[in-house]
Amino acid sequence: MSKLNLRKLHRAVAPIIMLPLFVTIITGMSYRLGKSWLGLSKDQVHFLMVIHEGEYLGKQLESVYVLLNGLGVLFMLVTGVAILFSTLSKAISKSQVGKKTTTNQ
């Protein structure tokens, strides 16, 4: 897959993945900090865990939510790293070409 297509795919999928991931992050942090720092009981913050784990979707969709959330993060990580390495390798090769032309003069 070309670098341009990978960038387009990464950019197209990012907004779709962002909302569920954002909800998962905020509810997970709120749950942990509510219990640890604010001294709230498990019962007081359980609603956050229901949202965090996608329990509100029902037994069957809960697993799908977790799976898609995880696969989305992995996809963004892999494509982001691939784009980064592609960009870095191109920059390194350009700098090496520049060094060769200045050394040959």
C-alpha positions as CSV (number, residue, x, y, z in Angstrom):
1,M,0.0,0.0,0.0
2,S,1.4,3.4,-0.9
3,K,2.2,6.0,1.7
4,L,-0.5,8.3,0.3
5,N,-3.2,5.6,0.5
6,L,-2.1,4.7,4.0
7,R,-2.3,8.3,5.1
8,K,-5.8,8.6,3.6
9,L,-7.0,5.4,5.3
10,H,-5.5,6.5,8.6
11,R,-7.2,9.9,8.3
12,A,-10.5,8.4,7.3
13,V,-10.7,5.9,10.2
14,A,-9.4,8.2,12.9
15,P,-12.7,10.1,13.5
16,I,-14.6,6.8,13.7
17,I,-12.3,5.4,16.3
18,M,-11.9,8.6,18.3
19,L,-15.3,8.7,20.0
20,P,-15.5,5.2,21.4
21,L,-11.8,5.4,22.5
22,F,-12.4,8.8,24.1
23,V,-15.4,7.5,26.0
24,T,-13.3,4.4,27.1
25,I,-10.4,6.6,28.3
26,I,-12.5,9.1,30.2
27,T,-14.7,6.6,31.9
28,G,-11.7,4.4,32.9
29,M,-9.8,7.3,34.3
30,S,-12.8,8.6,36.1
31,Y,-13.6,5.2,37.6
32,R,-10.0,4.7,38.9
33,L,-9.5,8.3,40.2
34,G,-13.0,8.4,41.7
35,K,-12.2,5.3,43.8
36,S,-8.6,6.2,44.6
37,W,-8.5,10.0,45.1
38,L,-12.1,10.8,45.9
39,G,-12.8,7.7,48.1
40,L,-15.9,6.7,46.2
41,S,-17.3,3.2,46.7
42,K,-17.5,0.7,43.9
43,D,-21.3,1.1,43.8
44,Q,-21.0,4.9,43.4
45,V,-18.8,4.6,40.3
46,H,-20.1,1.4,38.8
47,F,-22.0,3.3,36.1
48,L,-18.7,4.4,34.8
49,M,-17.5,0.8,34.4
50,V,-20.8,0.0,32.6
51,I,-20.0,2.6,30.1
52,H,-16.3,1.8,29.9
53,E,-16.9,-1.9,29.1
54,G,-19.9,-1.3,26.8
55,E,-22.2,-3.3,29.1
56,Y,-25.1,-0.9,28.1
57,L,-25.0,-2.5,24.6
58,G,-26.1,-5.9,26.0
59,K,-24.3,-9.2,26.5
60,Q,-23.6,-10.0,22.8
61,L,-22.6,-6.5,21.7
62,E,-20.4,-5.9,24.7
63,S,-17.7,-8.2,23.4
64,V,-18.0,-6.7,19.9
65,Y,-17.5,-3.2,21.3
66,V,-14.4,-4.2,23.2
67,L,-13.0,-6.1,20.2
68,L,-13.6,-3.2,17.8
69,N,-12.2,-0.7,20.2
70,G,-9.0,-2.7,20.6
71,L,-8.7,-3.5,16.9
72,G,-9.2,0.2,16.1
73,V,-6.4,1.2,18.5
74,L,-4.1,-1.4,17.0
75,F,-5.0,-0.3,13.5
76,M,-4.2,3.4,14.3
77,L,-1.0,2.4,16.0
78,V,0.3,0.2,13.1
79,T,-0.7,2.7,10.4
80,G,0.7,5.6,12.4
81,V,4.1,3.8,12.9
82,A,4.2,2.8,9.3
83,I,3.6,6.4,8.2
84,L,6.2,7.6,10.7
85,F,8.9,5.1,9.5
86,S,8.1,5.9,5.8
87,T,8.5,9.7,6.5
88,L,11.7,9.2,8.5
89,S,13.3,6.9,5.9
90,K,12.5,9.4,3.2
91,A,14.0,12.2,5.3
92,I,17.1,10.2,6.0
93,S,17.6,9.3,2.3
94,K,17.2,12.9,1.3
95,S,19.8,14.0,3.9
96,Q,22.2,11.3,2.7
97,V,21.8,12.4,-1.0
98,G,22.5,16.0,0.1
99,K,25.7,15.0,1.9
100,K,26.9,13.1,-1.2
101,T,26.4,16.0,-3.5
102,T,28.2,18.4,-1.2
103,T,31.0,16.0,-0.6
104,N,31.5,15.4,-4.3
105,Q,31.9,19.1,-5.1
